Amino acid sequence: MITDLALRWITTGLFGFGAANVISRLVRAGSWISRVDHTVHLAMCTAMILMAWPRNHHMPLGFQGAFFSVATVWFGAIAVRRARASRHEPVGVPGHEPMTIRLYYALMMAAMVWMVAVMAHWSLRQGHRMRMSGQAMIEAPRAEMSMGPIWTTSVSAVLTAIFATAAAMWLYRSFAQWKHWAKDPARYAVQIGNTVGAAQAVVTDRVVPMAEPASLLCNAAMAAGMAIMLETMS
């Protein structure tokens, strides 16, 4: 999909960072729903790293399409559940992401399904050309890979813009959160202490303020990686 070697390494680095952060959150996850969420994101990061390298173009696309379709439904269902439960939950409970974030994750999984579908289309075209010419195409140039119906490239372009914008927003939120924590780190101990108990306030003061900006930065990295990969299809 990506023909530029430097861009492949950038994409690999972005999703590698995302995978590392997801693993750290998976280890700390307290509920089975959170564990499923993080496992799906880890699978997404792994799939995207493999997609960035030509030798992995022949991964089972059918399985990937089915997996990320289920993941799209999962995050959509959790978003609906979160919307219903938010009426009865206090604002700012740690680990409780708002409905809009869940919908964003659902869109990300749907974009994965889209990329798998486009890759399947490329594979069919490549197989057809191989039968017609009798010559194996090891790595199609980007110009040929991007050819297709105008609506296909248009959808990819729209998704690229969405995730590029999301990356900028996540990055801004991450730096803003770090700056806010640096100015008043004691405030987090009071807020979290009131929620989970004073006995955990000392530990939370060190862990939660740093984990939250890092998680936001992880989302920025994954969104940027998605934008890069989708741009190759537009």
C-alpha positions in Angstrom: 0.0 0.0 0.0 2.7 2.5 1.0 5.6 2.5 -1.5 7.8 5.1 0.2 10.2 3.4 2.6 10.5 6.3 5.0 6.7 6.6 5.2 6.4 2.9 6.0 8.7 3.4 9.0 6.8 6.4 10.1 3.5 4.5 10.0 5.1 1.6 11.7 6.4 3.9 14.5 3.0 5.5 15.0 1.2 2.3 15.4 4.1 0.7 17.3 3.7 3.6 19.9 0.0 3.1 19.8 0.3 -0.7 20.4 2.7 -0.1 23.3 0.3 2.3 25.0 -2.7 0.0 24.4 -0.8 -2.9 26.0 -0.1 -0.7 29.1 -3.8 0.2 29.4 -4.8 -3.4 28.8 -2.7 -4.5 31.8 -4.4 -1.9 34.0 -7.9 -2.5 32.6 -10.4 -3.1 35.4 -13.5 -4.3 33.5 -14.0 -6.9 30.8 -15.4 -4.2 28.5 -12.2 -2.2 28.7 -10.1 -5.3 28.1 -12.1 -6.0 24.9 -11.7 -2.4 23.8 -7.9 -2.5 24.2 -7.6 -5.9 22.6 -9.4 -4.6 19.5 -7.2 -1.6 19.3 -4.1 -3.7 19.7 -5.3 -5.9 16.9 -5.9 -2.8 14.8 -2.4 -1.5 15.4 -0.9 -4.9 14.5 -2.9 -5.1 11.3 -1.9 -1.6 10.3 1.8 -2.3 10.8 1.5 -5.4 8.7 -0.4 -3.5 6.0 2.4 -1.0 5.7 4.8 -3.6 4.3 4.4 -5.2 0.8 5.3 -8.7 1.9 2.2 -8.8 4.1 -0.3 -7.9 1.3 -1.5 -11.4 1.2 -2.9 -11.5 4.8 -6.4 -13.1 5.0 -8.5 -10.2 4.0 -11.8 -12.0 4.7 -11.0 -12.6 8.3 -9.8 -9.0 8.7 -13.0 -7.7 7.2 -15.2 -9.9 9.4 -13.1 -9.0 12.6 -13.3 -5.2 12.1 -16.9 -5.4 11.1 -17.7 -7.0 14.4 -15.5 -4.4 16.1 -17.5 -1.6 14.4 -20.7 -3.0 15.8 -19.1 -3.5 19.2 -18.1 0.1 19.6 -21.4 1.3 18.2 -23.3 -0.8 20.7 -21.1 0.4 23.6 -21.7 4.0 22.5 -25.4 3.4 22.7 -25.0 1.8 26.1 -22.8 4.7 27.3 -25.4 7.2 26.1 -28.1 5.5 28.2 -25.9 5.0 31.2 -24.5 8.6 31.2 -27.8 9.9 32.6 -27.2 8.1 35.9 -23.4 8.4 36.2 -21.4 11.2 37.8 -19.4 13.4 35.4 -15.7 12.7 35.2 -15.6 9.1 36.5 -12.2 7.6 35.5 -12.3 5.1 32.7 -15.8 6.1 31.5 -15.4 7.5 28.0 -18.2 9.6 26.5 -20.4 8.3 23.7 -18.7 10.5 21.1 -15.4 8.8 21.8 -17.0 5.4 21.3 -18.5 6.6 18.1 -15.1 7.8 16.9 -13.7 4.3 17.7 -16.6 2.8 15.7 -15.7 5.1 12.7 -12.1 4.0 13.0 -13.1 0.3 12.8 -15.4 1.1 9.9 -12.4 2.7 8.2 -10.4 -0.5 8.7 -13.2 -2.4 7.0 -13.1 0.1 4.1 -9.3 -0.3 3.7 -9.6 -4.1 3.7 -12.3 -3.9 1.0 -10.1 -1.6 -1.1 -7.2 -4.0 -0.7 -9.4 -6.9 -1.7 -10.4 -4.9 -4.9 -6.7 -4.3 -5.6 -5.9 -8.0 -5.2 -8.7 -9.0 -7.6 -7.4 -6.5 -10.2 -3.8 -7.7 -9.7 -4.9 -11.3 -10.2 -6.8 -10.4 -13.4 -3.7 -8.6 -14.8 -1.5 -11.6 -14.0 -3.9 -13.9 -15.8 -4.0 -11.5 -18.8 -0.3 -10.8 -19.1 1.2 -13.9 -17.4 3.6 -11.6 -15.5 3.6 -11.5 -11.7 3.3 -8.0 -10.2 5.4 -7.9 -7.1 4.5 -4.4 -6.0 2.1 -2.3 -8.0 3.1 1.4 -8.2 0.9 3.8 -6.3 -0.5 5.4 -9.4 -2.0 2.1 -10.5 -3.2 1.2 -7.0 -5.1 4.4 -6.6 -7.0 4.0 -9.8 -10.6 3.0 -9.4 -14.1 4.5 -9.3 -14.2 8.1 -8.4 -16.5 7.4 -5.4 -13.8 5.0 -4.0 -11.1 7.6 -4.0 -13.5 10.2 -2.8 -14.5 8.1 0.3 -10.8 7.5 1.1 -10.1 11.3 0.7 -12.9 12.2 3.1 -11.7 9.6 5.7 -8.1 10.9 5.3 -9.3 14.5 6.1 -11.3 13.2 9.1 -8.5 11.3 10.7 -5.9 14.0 9.9 -8.2 16.5 11.8 -8.7 14.0 14.6 -4.9 13.6 14.9 -4.5 17.3 15.3 -7.3 17.5 17.9 -5.9 14.5 19.9 -2.4 16.1 19.9 -3.7 19.4 21.1 -5.7 17.8 23.9 -2.6 15.8 24.9 -0.4 18.8 25.2 -3.1 20.8 26.9 -3.6 18.1 29.5 0.1 17.8 30.2 0.3 21.6 30.6 -2.7 21.6 32.9 -1.2 18.8 35.0 2.2 20.5 35.3 0.6 23.7 36.6 -1.5 22.0 39.4 -0.6 18.3 39.9 -2.1 18.3 43.4 -5.6 18.9 41.9 -5.6 15.4 40.4 -4.9 13.8 43.8 -7.9 15.6 45.2 -10.3 14.8 42.3 -9.3 11.2 42.0 -9.1 10.8 45.8 -12.7 11.9 46.1 -13.7 9.3 43.5 -11.8 6.2 44.3 -10.9 6.8 47.9 -8.1 8.6 49.8 -6.1 5.4 50.2 -5.4 5.4 46.5 -4.8 9.1 46.1 -1.0 9.0 46.4 -0.7 6.3 43.7 -3.2 7.9 41.4 -1.5 11.3 41.7 1.5 9.8 39.9 -0.1 7.3 37.5 -3.4 8.9 36.2 -2.2 12.4 35.3 0.6 10.9 33.1 -1.5 8.1 31.7 -4.2 10.3 30.5 -2.0 12.6 28.3 -0.1 9.5 27.0 -3.4 7.9 26.0 -4.4 11.1 24.2 -1.1 11.1 22.4 -1.7 7.4 21.5 -5.0 8.3 19.9 -3.2 11.1 18.0 -0.6 8.6 16.7 -3.2 6.1 15.6 -5.3 8.8 13.9 -2.2 10.1 12.0 -1.3 6.5 10.9 -4.9 6.0 9.7 -4.7 9.3 7.7 -1.4 8.2 6.1 -2.7 4.8 5.1 -6.0 6.2 3.7 -4.2 8.9 1.8 -2.5 6.2 -0.2 -5.9 5.1 -1.4 -7.2 8.5 -2.3 
